[in-house]
Amino acid sequence: MLALKRQPTISIKTVGPFDLGRLARLHQSCFDDAWSRADLAHLLALPGGFGILARLFEGSLSGIDGMRGVGFALCRVIRDEGELLSIGVGPSYRRRQIGAVLLRDCMERCQRIGATSVFLEVAADNHSAQSLYRAFGFVEVGRREGYYQRPDGSRMSAYTMRSDLDGTTLPEPTLQTCR
Ligand SMILES: CC(C)(COP(=O)(O)OP(=O)(O)OC[C@H]1O[C@@H](n2cnc3c(N)ncnc32)[C@H](O)[C@@H]1OP(=O)(O)O)[C@@H](O)C(=O)NCCC(=O)NCCS
């Protein structure tokens, strides 16, 4: 039988009202302190707030997960400052450059809206996310002691990181993007 194998491609869509359920489920799969649909709707309604979803197309079919979204990012821009509020990729879709595509898209959108830099907070023990952020020019600019509370009651510090959107070319993920 003839098997047509296509490279996986990804497309980014802006989160709309019908995506809130999927967004909440993805958030829950990525974080201990899951944000509800209402929390997410509130964040997206804030001035300068926006969210994106990554959809993955593999072979001739995308599958229901791929269609609905396998990763997300939530951002806010106030005047010339962007803030990455949250980013996550479904556990079974990680290490395939989806996080990099999402981060790049967010940073480009922040820049288009007028941000000259993007800030974020990341747990001090979240080394995978820190590696991703460093690849996009983020550097530590502060530390918040005991910022996060874990389900077992323990506390974890956070680093504040910043990347300047000064025209430096952002890394180009290898995963092919379609519009
Ligand atoms: C952080 C997260 C979004 C990364 O998404 P991803 O799609 O797996 O990341 P990518 O495949 O795009 O990785 C891009 C780069 O980030 C770094 N990276 C990502 N995951 C990594 C890991 N587990 N270990 C080391 N480096 C990692 C690498 O530099 C990687 O580049 P490479 O694959 O060429 O080595 C994902 O792990 C996730 O959803 N984690 C749970 C939620 C979370 O912690 N969000 C961040 C909160 S601040």
The ligand as an SDF file (V2000), in Angstrom:
LIG
                    3D

 48 50  0  0  0  0  0  0  0  0999 V2000
    8.3200   24.3290   29.0050 C   0  0  0  0  0  0  0  0  0  0  0  0
    7.5130   23.7160   27.8600 C   0  0  0  0  0  0  0  0  0  0  0  0
    6.4230   24.7110   27.4430 C   0  0  0  0  0  0  0  0  0  0  0  0
    8.4620   23.4610   26.6730 C   0  0  0  0  0  0  0  0  0  0  0  0
    7.6620   23.0170   25.5780 O   0  0  0  0  0  0  0  0  0  0  0  0
    8.2640   22.0160   24.4780 P   0  0  0  0  0  0  0  0  0  0  0  0
    7.3470   22.0450   23.3250 O   0  0  0  0  0  0  0  0  0  0  0  0
    8.5420   20.6920   25.0930 O   0  0  0  0  0  0  0  0  0  0  0  0
    9.6420   22.7420   24.1310 O   0  0  0  0  0  0  0  0  0  0  0  0
   10.4210   22.6780   22.7480 P   0  0  0  0  0  0  0  0  0  0  0  0
   10.3930   21.2940   22.1970 O   0  0  0  0  0  0  0  0  0  0  0  0
    9.9250   23.7620   21.8870 O   0  0  0  0  0  0  0  0  0  0  0  0
   11.8990   22.9870   23.2470 O   0  0  0  0  0  0  0  0  0  0  0  0
   12.6000   24.1330   22.8140 C   0  0  0  0  0  0  0  0  0  0  0  0
   13.8810   24.2080   23.6170 C   0  0  0  0  0  0  0  0  0  0  0  0
   13.5900   24.3700   25.0160 O   0  0  0  0  0  0  0  0  0  0  0  0
   14.5230   23.5880   25.8040 C   0  0  0  0  0  0  0  0  0  0  0  0
   13.8170   22.4920   26.4640 N   0  0  0  0  0  0  0  0  0  0  0  0
   12.4920   22.1960   26.3640 C   0  0  0  0  0  0  0  0  0  0  0  0
   12.1960   21.1360   27.1450 N   0  0  0  0  0  0  0  0  0  0  0  0
   13.3520   20.7560   27.7430 C   0  0  0  0  0  0  0  0  0  0  0  0
   13.6850   19.7340   28.6730 C   0  0  0  0  0  0  0  0  0  0  0  0
   12.7500   18.8710   29.1530 N   0  0  0  0  0  0  0  0  0  0  0  0
   14.9700   19.6400   29.0840 N   0  0  0  0  0  0  0  0  0  0  0  0
   15.9120   20.4930   28.6390 C   0  0  0  0  0  0  0  0  0  0  0  0
   15.6530   21.5030   27.7350 N   0  0  0  0  0  0  0  0  0  0  0  0
   14.3970   21.6310   27.3140 C   0  0  0  0  0  0  0  0  0  0  0  0
   15.5390   23.0410   24.8230 C   0  0  0  0  0  0  0  0  0  0  0  0
   16.5420   24.0210   24.6690 O   0  0  0  0  0  0  0  0  0  0  0  0
   14.7110   22.9360   23.5540 C   0  0  0  0  0  0  0  0  0  0  0  0
   15.4660   22.9660   22.3720 O   0  0  0  0  0  0  0  0  0  0  0  0
   15.9900   21.5680   21.7570 P   0  0  0  0  0  0  0  0  0  0  0  0
   14.8330   20.6280   21.7210 O   0  0  0  0  0  0  0  0  0  0  0  0
   16.4740   21.9700   20.3780 O   0  0  0  0  0  0  0  0  0  0  0  0
   17.0640   21.0910   22.6850 O   0  0  0  0  0  0  0  0  0  0  0  0
    6.9020   22.3320   28.2930 C   0  0  0  0  0  0  0  0  0  0  0  0
    7.9150   21.5320   28.8530 O   0  0  0  0  0  0  0  0  0  0  0  0
    5.7510   22.4420   29.2860 C   0  0  0  0  0  0  0  0  0  0  0  0
    4.6050   22.6290   28.9050 O   0  0  0  0  0  0  0  0  0  0  0  0
    6.0660   22.3250   30.5940 N   0  0  0  0  0  0  0  0  0  0  0  0
    5.0200   22.3620   31.6410 C   0  0  0  0  0  0  0  0  0  0  0  0
    4.4770   23.7590   31.7970 C   0  0  0  0  0  0  0  0  0  0  0  0
    5.5840   24.7480   32.1420 C   0  0  0  0  0  0  0  0  0  0  0  0
    6.4800   24.4640   32.9400 O   0  0  0  0  0  0  0  0  0  0  0  0
    5.4910   25.9590   31.5410 N   0  0  0  0  0  0  0  0  0  0  0  0
    6.4120   27.0390   31.8160 C   0  0  0  0  0  0  0  0  0  0  0  0
    6.0080   27.7480   33.0590 C   0  0  0  0  0  0  0  0  0  0  0  0
    7.0370   29.1490   33.3890 S   0  0  0  0  0  0  0  0  0  0  0  0
  1  2  1  0
  2  3  1  0
  2  4  1  0
  2 36  1  0
  4  5  1  0
  5  6  1  0
  6  7  2  0
  6  8  1  0
  6  9  1  0
  9 10  1  0
 10 11  2  0
 10 12  1  0
 10 13  1  0
 13 14  1  0
 14 15  1  0
 15 16  1  0
 15 30  1  0
 16 17  1  0
 17 18  1  0
 17 28  1  0
 18 19  1  0
 18 27  1  0
 19 20  2  0
 20 21  1  0
 21 22  1  0
 21 27  2  0
 22 23  1  0
 22 24  2  0
 24 25  1  0
 25 26  2  0
 26 27  1  0
 28 29  1  0
 28 30  1  0
 30 31  1  0
 31 32  1  0
 32 33  2  0
 32 34  1  0
 32 35  1  0
 36 37  1  0
 36 38  1  0
 38 39  2  0
 38 40  1  0
 40 41  1  0
 41 42  1  0
 42 43  1  0
 43 44  2  0
 43 45  1  0
 45 46  1  0
 46 47  1  0
 47 48  1  0
M  END
$$$$
